[in-house]
């Protein structure tokens, strides 16, 4: 009998299928806020904000992935256990994450991420401020400053994924 607390997950980038299999939970940051997906979650299509995606695999192992934006879809009544859809096929939940850039925590070079963070923060300072400040009417954001701020966020997400994965419970 199938375990109804598990569901199918797929995390896909343009380069590869980064992670696929069964999970008991997925936690990520969406455009609407932090979300936790369990089997039977309401169907959903939404954005993924840069942050750490935490996946609890069927075996209980926790996988952390630095993602830099994308989309997620939660589906119900998806055929999961049979390739031919035969009589023994089970249906259940599936969470699919389509992200432009994603990195498994164990693949991230923490020293390189720290250097990148320092360089990005220096660039933001050099450009005179924060891309997050409110723009005056008619004012256009400085594209270099916006990119430097984005580089800060990418480095912070990488370091958060690495730091969180090194914590033992």
C-alpha positions as a printed Julia matrix, in Angstrom:
169×3 Matrix{Float64}:
  0.0    0.0     0.0
  1.27   3.48   -0.83
  2.25   5.87    1.95
 -0.25   8.72    1.69
  2.05  11.09    3.62
  4.51  11.09    0.7
  4.28  12.86   -2.63
  6.3   13.22   -5.82
  8.75  16.12   -6.12
 10.61  17.41   -9.14
 13.07  20.3    -9.03
 14.11  21.2   -12.57
 16.56  23.77  -13.95
 17.32  24.49  -17.61
 20.5   22.4   -17.26
 19.22  19.33  -15.41
 16.68  17.63  -13.22
 18.3   18.51   -9.92
 16.08  16.45   -7.67
 13.23  14.0    -8.15
 11.6   11.36   -6.0
  9.35  11.07   -2.97
  9.18  13.56   -0.14
  7.16  14.18    3.0
  7.58  17.98    3.01
  8.81  20.9     0.91
  9.37  24.34    2.45
 10.1   27.36    0.27
  9.51  31.07   -0.1
  6.78  31.99   -2.57
  5.66  35.37   -3.83
  2.91  35.21   -1.21
  5.22  34.24    1.67
  6.8   31.11    3.12
  4.98  27.88    2.26
  5.14  24.3     3.43
  3.78  21.63    1.09
  2.61  18.26    2.38
  0.77  15.43    0.63
 -2.74  16.55   -0.24
 -1.87  20.26   -0.41
 -4.36  22.39   -2.29
 -3.46  22.74   -6.0
 -1.36  25.84   -6.56
  0.69  27.67   -9.15
  3.0   30.37   -7.79
  6.34  32.07   -7.91
  9.42  31.01   -5.99
 11.43  33.82   -4.43
 15.21  33.53   -3.96
 15.92  31.51   -0.84
 16.61  28.07    0.52
 14.24  25.26   -0.43
 14.13  22.56    2.24
 12.98  19.11    1.16
 12.41  16.25    3.59
 12.9   13.05    1.59
 10.87   9.88    2.15
 13.77   8.41    4.15
 13.79  11.43    6.49
 16.93  12.99    4.97
 16.73  16.77    4.64
 18.03  18.32    1.43
 18.71  22.06    1.18
 18.88  23.83   -2.13
 19.73  27.47   -2.88
 17.28  28.71   -5.5
 17.31  32.04   -7.23
 13.7   32.38   -8.32
 11.26  30.4   -10.4
  7.82  28.82  -10.33
  6.11  26.03   -8.44
  3.06  23.91   -9.18
  1.22  21.63   -6.77
 -1.03  19.04   -8.43
 -3.41  16.41   -7.07
 -4.57  13.05   -8.43
 -1.43  12.57  -10.51
 -0.51   9.0   -11.54
  2.63   8.22   -9.54
  3.47   4.52   -9.36
  3.02   3.03  -12.82
  4.49   4.11  -16.11
  1.64   2.59  -18.11
 -1.2    3.89  -15.92
 -2.34   0.3   -15.34
 -4.58  -1.04  -12.61
 -1.8   -0.93  -10.0
 -1.11   2.76  -10.6
 -1.49   4.99   -7.53
 -2.44   8.62   -7.64
 -1.32  11.36   -5.31
  0.24  14.78   -5.01
  3.12  16.21   -7.03
  5.13  19.36   -6.38
  7.11  20.63   -9.37
  9.61  23.48   -9.04
 10.96  25.11  -12.2
 13.9   27.34  -11.32
 16.44  29.2   -13.42
 19.36  28.54  -11.07
 19.49  26.06   -8.19
 22.4   24.6    -6.23
 22.47  21.73   -3.78
 24.01  22.92   -0.51
 26.79  20.33   -0.75
 27.77  21.67   -4.2
 28.26  25.25   -2.97
 31.77  26.54   -2.3
 31.22  28.57    0.88
 34.53  30.44    0.59
 33.72  31.49   -2.95
 30.23  32.6    -1.85
 31.73  34.71    0.96
 34.11  36.4    -1.49
 31.21  37.03   -3.88
 29.15  38.54   -1.06
 31.95  40.89   -0.04
 32.51  41.96   -3.64
 28.79  42.54   -4.23
 28.41  44.54   -1.02
 31.43  46.65   -1.98
 29.89  47.29   -5.4
 26.6   48.39   -3.83
 28.5   50.79   -1.57
 30.54  52.07   -4.52
 27.32  52.76   -6.45
 25.99  54.76   -3.53
 23.23  52.92   -1.85
 20.46  50.45   -2.03
 18.37  49.42   -5.01
 15.53  48.8    -2.53
 14.97  52.46   -1.73
 11.79  54.02   -3.06
 12.24  55.78   -6.38
 10.95  59.31   -6.85
  8.34  59.83   -9.53
  9.99  59.66  -12.95
 13.27  58.33  -11.51
 14.71  55.24  -13.16
 16.55  52.57  -11.17
 20.27  52.26  -11.84
 20.66  48.88  -13.6
 24.18  48.41  -12.2
 22.92  48.98   -8.67
 20.0   46.59   -9.21
 22.42  43.9   -10.45
 24.79  44.49   -7.53
 21.88  44.11   -5.07
 20.84  40.9    -6.85
 24.4   39.57   -6.51
 24.24  40.27   -2.76
 21.0   38.27   -2.49
 22.42  35.35   -4.52
 25.5   35.14   -2.3
 23.41  35.4     0.87
 21.12  32.57   -0.3
 24.13  30.36   -1.09
 25.63  30.98    2.33
 22.29  30.38    4.05
 21.97  27.0     2.29
 25.51  25.99    3.25
 25.25  27.22    6.86
 21.89  25.55    7.39
 23.06  22.25    5.96
 26.08  22.18    8.27
 23.9   22.36   11.39
 23.46  18.97   13.02
 20.21  18.11   14.73
